[in-house]
Amino acid sequence: MIPFILNWFGMAVHDVTAASDFYNQKLGFSFVKDEKYGPWRYFQTRRMTFELFQAHHDRPKVNAWGNGQALRPVILVRDLSAAEALLRDQGITHARLTSEFGSKIELTGPDEIRWGLMESPDVDMDWAHPVVGGIELKASNLHAQKDFYTRVLGMTIEHETDEVIHFKKPNGEAWLRIEAGGNPTPARMNEEKPAFFYPIWISYETSDVKRADAWIQQQKVTTLCPLTYHEDWKGTDIIISDADGNAIQLVQYGKPSDR
């Protein structure tokens, strides 16, 4: 099995400037702006990298997590009540939730995209450089998603019930949690930038993207964009879809050798 590390997510919004102002001015996220790449922001988050892009104009409307948005990033905060007070002071729509993993908050950002906030008392809290602990995924077919993320991407199950599967990687890497109850996402094939049709997509880094590509072909996974080297950001990737049609990037930074 080729090692894959979940460490990045992209977000596609219809107004990058307004969205970046929201995350920077209301939540305090620090970001890098470089217009040579077009409408784009690189936020200086920790554990998982967060980048903001211009959505395709036909990107579906987000109605809720699991309805138009399959993937929900989760920020770790030291004190959930203090985080809730910040959201209230900034006039940010949010709701307190409970689950078997404890209390959490769901906040609503630009384009109705949802985030989770979860309490972690030991986290080094810094809103300029927040810790994104992992990703929550709503699945229309929990069994099929379990098979995809274990068999294809090699993730290890830490906790499982009839409604939730929690995967965790070693050494403090980001986790993935899949919950039942989502809607499938139509896979966007044969598009120039297929991931930009999704509100959020995730990325797994690999040290050998050519081997990863061969592995993916053996698994008969749907490929949204074939193996491609990108001169502008010096990386090689494949865009595939999971069992529900969500976009996933497999990437190696730098140009792979020809061996």
C-alpha positions in Angstrom: 0.0 0.0 0.0 1.3 3.4 -1.0 1.2 5.9 2.0 -1.2 8.7 1.6 -1.3 11.7 4.1 -4.5 13.8 4.4 -3.2 17.3 4.8 -5.0 19.8 2.6 -8.5 21.0 1.6 -9.6 23.4 -1.0 -12.8 25.5 -0.9 -14.5 27.0 -4.0 -16.6 30.1 -3.4 -18.3 32.5 -5.8 -16.6 35.6 -4.4 -13.1 35.0 -3.2 -12.5 38.6 -1.9 -15.7 38.6 0.2 -14.9 35.1 1.5 -11.3 35.9 2.4 -12.5 39.1 4.2 -14.9 37.0 6.2 -12.2 34.5 7.3 -9.6 37.2 7.9 -11.6 40.0 9.5 -14.3 38.1 11.4 -12.3 35.0 12.4 -8.8 36.4 12.2 -7.3 33.8 9.9 -4.0 35.0 8.4 -3.6 34.5 4.6 -1.2 34.9 1.7 -2.5 36.8 -1.4 -0.8 36.5 -4.8 -2.9 37.6 -7.7 -0.6 36.0 -10.3 -2.5 32.8 -9.6 -5.8 34.6 -10.1 -8.6 34.7 -7.4 -6.8 32.6 -4.7 -5.9 32.7 -1.0 -3.6 30.5 1.0 -4.6 30.5 4.7 -1.9 29.8 7.3 -3.7 27.1 9.1 -2.0 24.2 10.9 -2.2 20.4 10.5 -4.3 20.9 7.4 -3.7 23.5 4.8 -6.7 25.6 3.7 -6.8 27.3 0.2 -9.6 29.3 -1.2 -10.5 29.4 -5.0 -13.0 30.8 -7.4 -15.8 28.3 -7.9 -17.1 27.3 -11.2 -20.3 29.3 -11.9 -22.3 26.0 -12.1 -21.2 24.8 -8.6 -24.3 23.4 -6.8 -25.9 25.4 -4.0 -25.0 24.4 -0.5 -28.0 23.8 1.7 -26.4 22.0 4.6 -23.5 19.8 5.6 -24.5 16.6 3.7 -26.8 18.4 1.3 -24.7 20.2 -1.3 -21.6 20.0 1.0 -20.3 16.6 1.8 -17.0 17.6 3.6 -16.9 19.7 6.7 -13.5 20.9 8.1 -13.2 21.0 11.9 -11.2 23.6 13.8 -9.9 22.6 17.2 -10.4 25.3 19.9 -9.2 25.4 23.5 -12.5 26.6 24.9 -15.8 26.0 23.0 -17.7 28.6 25.0 -15.2 31.3 24.3 -15.3 30.4 20.6 -19.1 30.6 20.7 -18.8 34.1 22.2 -16.5 35.2 19.4 -19.0 34.0 16.8 -21.8 35.7 18.6 -19.9 39.0 18.8 -19.1 38.8 15.1 -22.6 38.0 14.1 -21.7 34.7 12.6 -24.5 32.1 12.2 -23.7 29.1 14.3 -25.4 26.3 16.3 -24.3 24.2 19.2 -24.4 20.4 18.4 -23.9 17.2 20.4 -22.5 13.9 19.3 -20.8 10.8 20.7 -17.5 12.7 20.2 -18.7 15.5 22.5 -20.1 19.0 22.1 -19.3 21.0 19.0 -20.3 24.1 17.1 -21.2 24.4 13.4 -20.6 27.8 11.9 -21.9 29.0 8.5 -19.5 30.9 6.3 -19.7 32.5 2.9 -21.7 30.5 0.3 -23.4 28.8 3.2 -20.4 26.5 3.6 -20.3 24.9 7.1 -17.3 24.4 9.4 -17.2 22.4 12.7 -15.5 23.7 15.9 -14.5 21.1 18.5 -13.0 21.6 22.0 -9.5 20.4 22.5 -8.2 21.9 25.8 -4.5 21.1 25.0 -4.5 22.8 21.6 -2.2 25.8 21.1 -5.0 28.2 20.2 -4.3 30.9 17.7 -7.0 32.3 15.4 -4.4 33.7 13.0 -3.1 30.1 12.5 -5.9 27.8 13.6 -5.5 24.0 13.9 -7.7 22.1 11.5 -7.9 18.8 13.3 -9.6 16.8 10.5 -12.5 16.5 8.1 -16.1 15.2 8.7 -17.8 13.5 5.7 -21.5 12.8 5.3 -22.0 9.6 3.3 -25.0 8.5 1.4 -23.6 5.0 1.4 -21.5 4.4 4.6 -20.4 0.9 3.7 -19.2 1.9 0.2 -17.3 4.9 1.7 -15.7 2.6 4.3 -14.5 0.3 1.6 -13.1 3.2 -0.5 -11.2 4.9 2.3 -9.8 1.7 3.7 -9.1 -0.3 0.6 -8.1 2.5 -1.8 -6.5 5.1 0.5 -5.3 2.8 3.3 -6.9 4.6 6.2 -7.2 2.7 9.5 -10.4 2.6 11.4 -10.1 3.7 15.1 -13.8 3.7 16.0 -16.9 2.3 14.2 -20.7 2.2 14.8 -23.6 1.7 12.5 -23.7 5.5 11.9 -20.1 6.7 12.3 -16.6 5.6 11.2 -13.6 7.4 12.6 -10.2 7.1 10.9 -7.0 8.3 12.5 -3.5 8.6 11.2 -0.4 8.4 13.5 1.9 11.3 14.5 -0.7 13.9 14.9 -1.9 13.9 11.2 -5.4 14.9 10.4 -8.3 12.5 11.0 -11.3 11.7 8.8 -14.7 10.9 10.3 -17.5 9.6 8.1 -21.2 9.8 9.2 -24.2 8.3 7.6 -27.0 10.5 6.1 -25.6 12.5 3.2 -26.6 12.9 -0.4 -24.4 11.6 -3.3 -22.5 14.2 -5.4 -22.6 13.9 -9.2 -19.0 13.3 -10.3 -17.8 16.1 -12.7 -15.7 14.3 -15.4 -14.0 15.7 -18.4 -13.8 19.2 -17.0 -10.7 21.4 -17.0 -10.8 22.0 -13.2 -13.3 19.4 -11.9 -12.7 20.1 -8.2 -14.0 23.7 -8.6 -17.5 22.2 -9.0 -17.4 21.2 -5.3 -17.6 23.5 -2.3 -14.8 21.5 -0.6 -12.4 18.9 -1.7 -9.6 17.2 0.1 -6.1 16.2 -0.8 -3.8 13.3 0.1 0.0 13.8 -0.4 2.1 10.9 -1.7 5.8 10.6 -2.3 5.3 8.7 -5.5 2.3 9.9 -7.5 3.1 7.7 -10.5 2.8 4.6 -8.3 -0.3 6.1 -6.8 -1.8 6.5 -10.3 -1.0 2.9 -11.2 -2.6 1.8 -7.9 -5.7 3.9 -8.5 -6.2 2.4 -12.0 -6.0 -1.1 -10.5 -8.8 -0.3 -8.1 -11.0 0.9 -10.9 -11.7 4.2 -9.2 -13.4 7.1 -11.2 -10.8 9.5 -12.4 -12.0 13.1 -12.8 -8.6 14.5 -14.1 -5.7 12.2 -15.1 -2.1 12.5 -14.0 -1.0 16.1 -14.7 2.1 18.2 -13.9 1.3 21.8 -13.1 4.1 24.2 -14.0 2.5 27.1 -12.1 2.6 25.5 -8.6 5.2 22.8 -9.3 3.2 19.7 -8.5 1.8 16.6 -10.1 -1.7 15.3 -9.2 -4.6 13.1 -10.0 -8.2 14.0 -9.2 -10.4 11.1 -8.4 -13.8 10.7 -6.8 -14.8 8.6 -3.8 -17.8 6.3 -3.6 -20.2 9.2 -3.3 -18.7 11.2 -6.1 -16.7 13.7 -4.0 -13.5 15.1 -5.5 -10.1 14.0 -4.0 -6.7 15.1 -5.0 -3.7 12.8 -4.8 -0.6 14.9 -5.1 3.2 14.9 -5.2 4.9 18.3 -4.9 7.6 18.7 -7.5 7.9 16.9 -10.8 8.1 13.1 -10.4 11.1 11.3 -12.0 10.7 9.4 -15.2 11.8 6.1 -13.7 
